[in-house]
């Protein structure tokens, strides 16, 4: 089974619990989920209006965003 979810966020969420701050991955690309490992930096050059996906080697592939109805976190992209 596979699942495709759009993510718009390109930076982590800072969460402070008990005085300790942790950074939770918001881009979906971290290999140390749920924590950010800095991989989000490769999303900084994504072009607006495209759908970008990354292969196992971290190589980006861009295509016109032709999946407008896929579940999205766009509502929270700047949260
Ligand atoms: S926000 Fe995903 S790796 Fe940093």
Backbone and ligand atoms as CSV (ligand in chain L), in Angstrom:
chain,resi,resn,atom,element,x,y,z
A,1,UNK,N,N,0.850,-1.170,0.000
A,1,UNK,CA,C,0.000,0.000,0.000
A,1,UNK,C,C,0.898,1.235,0.000
A,2,UNK,N,N,0.513,2.214,-0.748
A,2,UNK,CA,C,1.247,3.479,-0.796
A,2,UNK,C,C,0.278,4.619,-0.540
A,3,UNK,N,N,0.841,5.749,-0.161
A,3,UNK,CA,C,0.017,6.904,0.192
A,3,UNK,C,C,0.743,8.156,-0.303
A,4,UNK,N,N,0.006,9.086,-0.903
A,4,UNK,CA,C,0.589,10.328,-1.397
A,4,UNK,C,C,-0.070,11.483,-0.656
A,5,UNK,N,N,0.756,12.263,0.040
A,5,UNK,CA,C,0.270,13.396,0.824
A,5,UNK,C,C,1.102,14.613,0.461
A,6,UNK,N,N,0.464,15.713,0.128
A,6,UNK,CA,C,1.198,16.934,-0.192
A,6,UNK,C,C,1.641,17.632,1.084
A,7,UNK,N,N,2.864,18.096,1.068
A,7,UNK,CA,C,3.372,18.913,2.169
A,7,UNK,C,C,3.856,20.232,1.588
A,8,UNK,N,N,3.455,21.323,2.203
A,8,UNK,CA,C,3.882,22.639,1.759
A,8,UNK,C,C,4.960,23.211,2.660
A,9,UNK,N,N,5.012,22.727,3.854
A,9,UNK,CA,C,5.941,23.292,4.830
A,9,UNK,C,C,7.382,22.907,4.478
A,10,UNK,N,N,8.289,23.841,4.650
A,10,UNK,CA,C,9.699,23.563,4.342
A,10,UNK,C,C,10.603,23.912,5.523
A,11,UNK,N,N,10.030,23.769,6.708
A,11,UNK,CA,C,10.841,23.979,7.912
A,11,UNK,C,C,10.184,23.209,9.064
A,12,UNK,N,N,10.930,22.991,10.139
A,12,UNK,CA,C,10.390,22.194,11.244
A,12,UNK,C,C,9.474,22.999,12.167
A,13,UNK,N,N,8.788,22.282,13.011
A,13,UNK,CA,C,8.006,22.853,14.106
A,13,UNK,C,C,8.859,22.769,15.364
A,14,UNK,N,N,9.008,23.871,16.051
A,14,UNK,CA,C,9.718,23.857,17.332
A,14,UNK,C,C,8.714,23.528,18.428
A,15,UNK,N,N,9.031,22.523,19.216
A,15,UNK,CA,C,8.149,22.102,20.302
A,15,UNK,C,C,8.974,22.079,21.585
A,16,UNK,N,N,8.498,22.795,22.595
A,16,UNK,CA,C,9.213,22.846,23.866
A,16,UNK,C,C,8.384,22.140,24.927
A,17,UNK,N,N,8.983,21.120,25.515
A,17,UNK,CA,C,8.322,20.347,26.564
A,17,UNK,C,C,9.285,20.237,27.730
A,18,UNK,N,N,8.829,20.657,28.893
A,18,UNK,CA,C,9.671,20.567,30.081
A,18,UNK,C,C,10.948,21.373,29.950
A,19,UNK,N,N,10.895,22.478,29.209
A,19,UNK,CA,C,12.052,23.342,29.044
A,19,UNK,C,C,13.024,22.893,27.969
A,20,UNK,N,N,12.743,21.752,27.316
A,20,UNK,CA,C,13.621,21.252,26.256
A,20,UNK,C,C,12.932,21.429,24.900
A,21,UNK,N,N,13.611,22.075,23.956
A,21,UNK,CA,C,13.048,22.304,22.637
A,21,UNK,C,C,13.508,21.219,21.673
A,22,UNK,N,N,12.529,20.650,20.970
A,22,UNK,CA,C,12.792,19.644,19.933
A,22,UNK,C,C,12.225,20.191,18.631
A,23,UNK,N,N,12.774,19.759,17.519
A,23,UNK,CA,C,12.315,20.212,16.211
A,23,UNK,C,C,11.690,19.043,15.466
A,24,UNK,N,N,10.392,19.186,15.205
A,24,UNK,CA,C,9.613,18.144,14.552
A,24,UNK,C,C,9.576,18.416,13.050
A,25,UNK,N,N,9.836,17.402,12.260
A,25,UNK,CA,C,9.885,17.548,10.807
A,25,UNK,C,C,8.534,18.005,10.261
A,26,UNK,N,N,8.569,19.071,9.474
A,26,UNK,CA,C,7.358,19.565,8.818
A,26,UNK,C,C,7.362,19.295,7.319
A,27,UNK,N,N,8.509,18.930,6.778
A,27,UNK,CA,C,8.609,18.723,5.330
A,27,UNK,C,C,8.303,17.291,4.919
A,28,UNK,N,N,8.421,16.363,5.848
A,28,UNK,CA,C,8.159,14.960,5.545
A,28,UNK,C,C,9.353,14.194,5.006
A,29,UNK,N,N,10.509,14.817,4.894
A,29,UNK,CA,C,11.656,14.173,4.264
A,29,UNK,C,C,12.697,13.642,5.235
A,30,UNK,N,N,12.571,13.939,6.497
A,30,UNK,CA,C,13.587,13.515,7.461
A,30,UNK,C,C,13.660,11.992,7.567
A,31,UNK,N,N,14.851,11.463,7.667
A,31,UNK,CA,C,15.032,10.022,7.873
A,31,UNK,C,C,15.043,9.691,9.356
A,32,UNK,N,N,14.874,10.719,10.196
A,32,UNK,CA,C,14.852,10.499,11.646
A,32,UNK,C,C,13.499,10.944,12.208
A,33,UNK,N,N,12.415,10.653,11.473
A,33,UNK,CA,C,11.070,11.018,11.915
A,33,UNK,C,C,10.823,10.569,13.350
A,34,UNK,N,N,10.142,11.349,14.140
A,34,UNK,CA,C,9.439,12.567,13.757
A,34,UNK,C,C,10.321,13.806,13.814
A,35,UNK,N,N,11.611,13.645,14.031
A,35,UNK,CA,C,12.470,14.800,14.246
A,35,UNK,C,C,13.099,15.303,12.949
A,36,UNK,N,N,13.321,16.588,12.893
A,36,UNK,CA,C,14.003,17.226,11.762
A,36,UNK,C,C,15.472,16.806,11.774
A,37,UNK,N,N,15.989,16.498,10.596
A,37,UNK,CA,C,17.428,16.211,10.489
A,37,UNK,C,C,18.112,17.162,9.503
A,38,UNK,N,N,17.418,18.226,9.103
A,38,UNK,CA,C,18.004,19.224,8.213
A,38,UNK,C,C,17.751,18.981,6.740
A,39,UNK,N,N,17.151,17.852,6.408
A,39,UNK,CA,C,16.901,17.539,4.998
A,39,UNK,C,C,15.990,18.569,4.333
A,40,UNK,N,N,15.187,19.270,5.113
A,40,UNK,CA,C,14.263,20.259,4.540
A,40,UNK,C,C,14.987,21.324,3.720
A,41,UNK,N,N,16.269,21.484,3.912
A,41,UNK,CA,C,17.019,22.510,3.163
A,41,UNK,C,C,16.965,22.263,1.660
A,42,UNK,N,N,16.779,21.005,1.240
A,42,UNK,CA,C,16.730,20.732,-0.196
A,42,UNK,C,C,15.424,21.191,-0.823
A,43,UNK,N,N,14.443,21.593,0.002
A,43,UNK,CA,C,13.165,22.055,-0.545
A,43,UNK,C,C,13.173,23.558,-0.828
A,44,UNK,N,N,14.211,24.250,-0.429
A,44,UNK,CA,C,14.223,25.713,-0.520
A,44,UNK,C,C,14.152,26.221,-1.959
A,45,UNK,N,N,14.571,25.415,-2.923
A,45,UNK,CA,C,14.581,25.872,-4.314
A,45,UNK,C,C,13.439,25.286,-5.138
A,46,UNK,N,N,12.420,24.724,-4.464
A,46,UNK,CA,C,11.267,24.216,-5.200
A,46,UNK,C,C,10.547,25.387,-5.859
A,47,UNK,N,N,10.155,25.193,-7.108
A,47,UNK,CA,C,9.490,26.257,-7.859
A,47,UNK,C,C,7.994,26.292,-7.531
A,48,UNK,N,N,7.437,27.503,-7.378
A,48,UNK,CA,C,5.993,27.606,-7.150
A,48,UNK,C,C,5.220,26.986,-8.322
A,49,UNK,N,N,4.095,26.373,-8.026
A,49,UNK,CA,C,3.259,25.803,-9.083
A,49,UNK,C,C,3.707,24.434,-9.560
A,50,UNK,N,N,4.700,23.866,-8.892
A,50,UNK,CA,C,5.129,22.520,-9.268
A,50,UNK,C,C,4.897,21.577,-8.097
A,51,UNK,N,N,4.827,20.310,-8.436
A,51,UNK,CA,C,4.765,19.252,-7.431
A,51,UNK,C,C,6.135,18.583,-7.446
A,52,UNK,N,N,6.832,18.616,-6.325
A,52,UNK,CA,C,8.171,18.036,-6.245
A,52,UNK,C,C,8.113,16.762,-5.425
A,53,UNK,N,N,8.823,15.751,-5.887
A,53,UNK,CA,C,8.960,14.519,-5.104
A,53,UNK,C,C,10.423,14.109,-5.131
A,54,UNK,N,N,10.812,13.356,-4.124
A,54,UNK,CA,C,12.213,13.012,-3.923
A,54,UNK,C,C,12.369,11.498,-3.914
A,55,UNK,N,N,13.403,11.042,-4.620
A,55,UNK,CA,C,13.641,9.599,-4.651
A,55,UNK,C,C,14.524,9.183,-3.460
A,56,UNK,N,N,14.858,7.914,-3.398
A,56,UNK,CA,C,15.619,7.371,-2.266
A,56,UNK,C,C,16.981,8.029,-2.103
A,57,UNK,N,N,17.520,8.593,-3.190
A,57,UNK,CA,C,18.828,9.241,-3.136
A,57,UNK,C,C,18.715,10.733,-2.834
A,58,UNK,N,N,17.499,11.213,-2.575
A,58,UNK,CA,C,17.304,12.627,-2.282
A,58,UNK,C,C,17.272,13.490,-3.524
A,59,UNK,N,N,17.186,12.858,-4.673
A,59,UNK,CA,C,17.118,13.594,-5.939
A,59,UNK,C,C,15.693,14.110,-6.151
A,60,UNK,N,N,15.574,15.389,-6.457
A,60,UNK,CA,C,14.241,15.970,-6.655
A,60,UNK,C,C,13.773,15.775,-8.090
A,61,UNK,N,N,12.456,15.538,-8.200
A,61,UNK,CA,C,11.791,15.438,-9.496
A,61,UNK,C,C,10.617,16.407,-9.446
A,62,UNK,N,N,10.470,17.226,-10.462
A,62,UNK,CA,C,9.403,18.224,-10.511
A,62,UNK,C,C,8.434,17.914,-11.638
A,63,UNK,N,N,7.174,18.194,-11.386
A,63,UNK,CA,C,6.137,18.019,-12.392
A,63,UNK,C,C,5.089,19.094,-12.150
A,64,UNK,N,N,4.359,19.486,-13.172
A,64,UNK,CA,C,3.253,20.409,-12.895
A,64,UNK,C,C,2.321,19.788,-11.859
A,65,UNK,N,N,1.810,20.587,-10.959
A,65,UNK,CA,C,0.928,20.070,-9.909
A,65,UNK,C,C,-0.413,19.703,-10.531
A,66,UNK,N,N,-0.516,18.445,-10.925
A,66,UNK,CA,C,-1.730,17.991,-11.587
A,66,UNK,C,C,-2.608,17.154,-10.662
A,67,UNK,N,N,-2.374,17.266,-9.369
A,67,UNK,CA,C,-3.153,16.509,-8.389
A,67,UNK,C,C,-3.770,17.467,-7.369
A,68,UNK,N,N,-4.664,18.353,-7.816
A,68,UNK,CA,C,-5.182,19.394,-6.917
A,68,UNK,C,C,-6.053,18.856,-5.788
A,69,UNK,N,N,-6.540,17.653,-5.915
A,69,UNK,CA,C,-7.472,17.142,-4.907
A,69,UNK,C,C,-6.832,16.216,-3.881
A,70,UNK,N,N,-5.504,16.036,-3.969
A,70,UNK,CA,C,-4.830,15.172,-2.996
A,70,UNK,C,C,-4.815,15.852,-1.631
A,71,UNK,N,N,-4.998,15.048,-0.575
A,71,UNK,CA,C,-4.968,15.542,0.790
A,71,UNK,C,C,-3.745,16.424,0.987
A,72,UNK,N,N,-3.946,17.592,1.602
A,72,UNK,CA,C,-2.891,18.581,1.693
A,72,UNK,C,C,-2.805,19.183,3.077
A,73,UNK,N,N,-1.602,19.617,3.432
A,73,UNK,CA,C,-1.421,20.356,4.688
A,73,UNK,C,C,-1.332,21.856,4.409
A,74,UNK,N,N,-1.779,22.290,3.222
A,74,UNK,CA,C,-1.656,23.694,2.828
A,74,UNK,C,C,-2.267,24.643,3.853
A,75,UNK,N,N,-3.334,24.214,4.501
A,75,UNK,CA,C,-3.996,25.074,5.470
A,75,UNK,C,C,-3.062,25.420,6.617
A,76,UNK,N,N,-2.067,24.617,6.887
A,76,UNK,CA,C,-1.183,24.833,8.012
A,76,UNK,C,C,0.239,25.150,7.576
A,77,UNK,N,N,0.439,25.498,6.278
A,77,UNK,CA,C,1.801,25.648,5.764
A,77,UNK,C,C,2.594,26.736,6.471
A,78,UNK,N,N,1.969,27.752,7.017
A,78,UNK,CA,C,2.704,28.812,7.696
A,78,UNK,C,C,2.481,28.777,9.208
A,79,UNK,N,N,1.925,27.684,9.672
A,79,UNK,CA,C,1.663,27.586,11.116
A,79,UNK,C,C,2.938,27.413,11.888
L,1,LIG,S1,S,11.575,19.894,8.508
L,1,LIG,FE1,FE,11.802,17.966,7.582
L,1,LIG,S2,S,13.903,17.574,7.758
L,1,LIG,FE2,FE,13.661,19.472,8.682
